[in-house]
């Protein structure tokens, strides 16, 4: 032996603490988040991006349009929580929910209450696709739209299976899409008219 010492590298396992929905609610009630907009996804607390005018305008437009199309048959929820499981409570831009007398005042909606979730994406496109969409699939949300403001197109994801969707269709601005809730809808009608 040459007298040198060899040091075995010990594997260090770092554990993340994943917050439950209950812990997340207690933190909010304690004022931990102040005015910061956050959402819980897979046990992690994510800051929500500031909302720019095109994003806010599109959400307002969709809210108005869906209320006209669906009438009093469903509840249209705007940027409100939906409890996916014990570790996730995201706030989709729009949720079409089953009608309930209490309007979900007694408890946030669960996956079986959601008929459609819509994420309006500009700067959040990557997060919506990479983080939120797999969690929606895992929870069994049957239909999710990702509306890409920059590309002016809509991706429709259906048939959840594990943490993905088996069916994905992308519709461009000049196309008409087929939907379970509304039948045929022109994509251009889903985006607000903007000044050129």
N, C-alpha and C positions, 0 to 999 in steps of 0.2 A: 504494500500500500504506500502511496506517496504522502500520506498524512493529511491530505485535503479532506474536508468534510463535505458530504453531499447532504443537502437539505431536501427532503421530499416536500413537494408542493401539496399542501392539503387543499382539498376542494372546499370552497366556502359556499355554502348555500344561503343565499339572501332571500328571505321571505318578505313578500309584500303584505301589508295589512289591507284587506279588502273590506270596505265599509258596507254594512247592510243598509237597506232602505230605512230601517228603524233608527240606526245610528245617524244616518244622513238627515233624517227629519229632526232628530234631537239637536244636531248641530245648527240647523236652520232656526229652530225655535230659540236657541241660545244666542242668536245674533252673530254667529261665527262668519256668515257670508256677507253681512251688511247688505249693501245694494248690489253686490256682485251677482251676475246671472250665472248659475252653474247647473250642471245636471250630472246624475250618477249613472255611469255605464260600466257594467261588469265590475262593480266594487270600487271604481276609481272616480274621483270628482274632477270633472272637466269644466274649465271656464268656457262660457259661450261667447262666440265672436260678437263684436258690436254689430248692430243691424244697420246696414246702409239703406239708402232710399229705394234702389231697385228691388232689394229683398223685401223690405217692408211693404212696398206698393204691390208686389206680387202676392204676398200673403193676404193683404186686404182685398185684392181683386178676387182671389180664390175663395175667400170667406163669403164674399157677396154672391159670387157665381154659384157656389155649392148650396148656399141657403136658398137661392132661387130654384135650382134644379131639384133639390131634395125636399123642399118644403118643411113640414113639421114631422116628417117620418123619422128623421135621424137627428142627432145632436152634432153640430159642427164645433169642434174644440180647436182653439187657436193658441199655439205655443203653451200648452198646459201639460202637466205630467201624465204619463201612463206607466203603471207599475208592471214591468215585464216579468220580474221574479224578485227574489230576496236581495239581489245585488244591482239591479238596474231600474232606473226611473228616468228615462230620457224625456225630453219635451219636444216632440215633433212639431213642425210648423203648423200642420193641419192634421186633425184626426176626425174621421167620420165614425161616430160611435152609435151603438144601438141606443134607442130611446130608453130613458129611465126616468121615473117620476121625480126622483130627487136630483136629477141633473148631475149626478156623481158628487153631490155635496157630502155624502156620508163616507165615501172612499174613492180614491182615484180609479179610473178605469183599468181593467186587466186586459190581457191579450184577447180573450174571448169576446170582449166588448167592442173591439176595434174592427171595423169592416175595411178601412183604408187608412193608411198613414201617408202623408206627403211631406217630403223634405225639399224645401226650396234652397238650392245650392248655388253659391257663387264662390266665395273664398272657402266655403266649408265642404266643397265637393269631395275631396279626398277623405275627410273625416266621416262624412255621411256614408260613403261607399265602403270604406275599410273598417270602420268601428261600429257605426250604428246599424247598417244593413245586416251584418251577420247576427247581431243581437236580436233584431226584429225577426229574422228567420228562425233562430233558436227558440224564440218565444212562441212561434207559430202564427205570427201576424200574416194573414193570408194575402194581402196585397199592399205593396209599397211603391209609391212613385217618387222618383228623384227628378225634380225639375231643374235643369241646368239653365240658369239665367244667361250665362255668357254664350253658350252655344244655341240657346233657344230651342231646346229639345226636351223630351220627357222619356225617361226610362221607366218601364212598368215591370215590376218584379212580382211574380206569383208562384204558387206551389212551393211553400217553404219545406226544406228538408235539411235537418241538422242545422248547420250554421250558414246555409246558403239558400238560394232560390233556384229551382230547376228551370224556371221559365223567365227569360228576360227579353223584352222587346223595346227597341228604341224608336221613337217617332220624332221626325223632324217637323219644323214649323209649318211646312206646306202640306203635311200629311193629316190623315184622320185616324184616330185610334179607337179600338173597340174596348169597352170597359164593362165590368160586371154590373156596376151600380147605375151607369148612365147610358149604356149602349154606345153609339158612335158619337165621338166628340172631336171637333177640329182642334188640333194642337194650338193654332194661333189664337183660339178663343180662351185658352187657359192663361195666356200672358196679357197683362194690361197693355193698352195702346200707349206708346211712348212718343214723345216729340222726336222728330228725325234730326 
